[in-house]
Amino acid sequence: MKKRTVVFYRSASGTCPVEDFLDSLPGQVAQKIIWVLKLVEELELVPAQYFAKLQGTEEIWECRINLASNAYRILCFFSGASSVVLTNGFIKKARKTPRSEIEKAEASRKNFIKRR
């Protein structure tokens, strides 16, 4: 039984930042990301190494994917109890998640709620 559904955020103009991000990555990386997203959908308790709430944000979570020495992140939020809406992805270069990426996710969340 599926616990959650992963949904890709689309802007009002139809762009999908996560799709664009996935398309820009090598196949092996995209496969690992898809694997982590399946964990988010299927596991009741997703290990924090793969999925965690970002401190100091308005309900923004991050999917964490590590492959070789690279850290990939997809930011998201919950819509209702069982939908996880993916907003944007990036390659993490520093210890802290870039503020600009968090702001994109928060703007997408506000836009998503407003358009529902």
C-alpha positions as CSV (number, residue, x, y, z in Angstrom):
1,M,0.0,0.0,0.0
2,K,1.3,3.4,-1.0
3,K,1.8,5.8,1.9
4,R,2.4,9.0,-0.1
5,T,2.2,10.3,-3.6
6,V,5.0,12.3,-5.1
7,V,3.8,15.1,-7.4
8,F,5.9,17.4,-9.5
9,Y,5.0,21.1,-9.0
10,R,4.1,23.0,-12.2
11,S,4.0,26.8,-12.3
12,A,1.0,28.6,-13.7
13,S,2.8,28.9,-17.0
14,G,3.4,25.1,-17.1
15,T,7.1,24.9,-16.3
16,C,8.3,22.1,-14.1
17,P,11.6,22.9,-12.3
18,V,12.1,19.3,-11.0
19,E,11.6,17.8,-14.4
20,D,14.1,20.2,-15.9
21,F,16.6,19.4,-13.1
22,L,16.2,15.6,-13.6
23,D,16.6,16.0,-17.4
24,S,19.9,17.8,-16.8
25,L,21.4,15.0,-14.8
26,P,23.3,11.8,-15.9
27,G,21.1,8.7,-16.1
28,Q,22.7,7.0,-13.0
29,V,22.0,10.1,-10.8
30,A,18.4,10.4,-12.1
31,Q,17.9,6.6,-11.3
32,K,19.1,7.1,-7.7
33,I,16.8,10.1,-7.3
34,I,13.9,8.1,-8.6
35,W,14.8,5.3,-6.1
36,V,14.8,7.8,-3.2
37,L,11.5,9.3,-4.3
38,K,10.0,5.7,-4.3
39,L,11.2,5.4,-0.6
40,V,9.4,8.7,0.1
41,E,6.2,7.2,-1.4
42,E,6.4,3.7,0.1
43,L,8.0,3.9,3.5
44,E,5.9,5.1,6.5
45,L,9.0,6.4,8.2
46,V,11.6,7.6,5.6
47,P,15.2,7.6,7.1
48,A,16.4,11.1,7.7
49,Q,19.4,10.5,5.4
50,Y,16.9,10.6,2.5
51,F,14.1,12.9,3.7
52,A,14.1,15.6,6.3
53,K,12.3,18.9,7.2
54,L,14.5,21.9,6.6
55,Q,15.1,23.9,9.8
56,G,13.8,27.5,9.8
57,T,11.5,27.1,6.8
58,E,7.8,27.2,6.3
59,E,7.1,23.5,5.9
60,I,9.8,22.9,3.3
61,W,11.3,19.4,3.3
62,E,14.3,18.0,1.3
63,C,14.9,14.8,-0.5
64,R,18.5,14.0,0.0
65,I,20.4,12.0,-2.6
66,N,24.1,11.3,-2.4
67,L,26.0,9.7,-5.2
68,A,29.8,9.4,-5.4
69,S,31.0,12.7,-3.8
70,N,28.0,14.7,-5.0
71,A,25.0,15.8,-2.9
72,Y,21.7,16.3,-4.8
73,R,18.7,17.9,-3.2
74,I,15.0,18.2,-4.2
75,L,13.0,20.5,-2.1
76,C,9.3,19.8,-1.5
77,F,6.3,20.3,0.8
78,F,3.3,18.3,1.9
79,S,-0.2,18.9,0.3
80,G,-2.7,17.3,2.6
81,A,-1.6,14.2,4.5
82,S,-0.4,12.1,1.6
83,S,0.9,14.2,-1.3
84,V,4.5,15.4,-1.4
85,V,4.9,18.2,-4.0
86,L,8.5,18.5,-5.4
87,T,9.4,22.1,-6.2
88,N,13.0,22.4,-7.3
89,G,16.2,20.5,-7.4
90,F,19.9,21.5,-7.2
91,I,23.4,20.1,-6.6
92,K,24.4,21.0,-3.1
93,K,27.9,22.6,-3.0
94,A,28.1,23.9,0.5
95,R,27.1,22.6,4.0
96,K,24.1,24.9,4.1
97,T,21.2,24.7,1.7
98,P,21.3,27.9,-0.4
99,R,18.7,30.5,0.8
100,S,17.8,31.2,-2.9
101,E,16.7,27.5,-3.3
102,I,14.6,27.6,-0.1
103,E,13.0,30.8,-1.3
104,K,12.1,29.2,-4.6
105,A,10.5,26.3,-2.8
106,E,8.6,28.6,-0.5
107,A,7.3,30.7,-3.4
108,S,6.2,27.6,-5.2
109,R,4.4,26.4,-2.1
110,K,2.5,29.7,-1.7
111,N,1.7,29.7,-5.4
112,F,0.5,26.1,-5.3
113,I,-1.8,26.8,-2.3
114,K,-3.2,29.9,-3.9
115,R,-4.0,28.1,-7.2
116,R,-5.7,25.1,-5.5
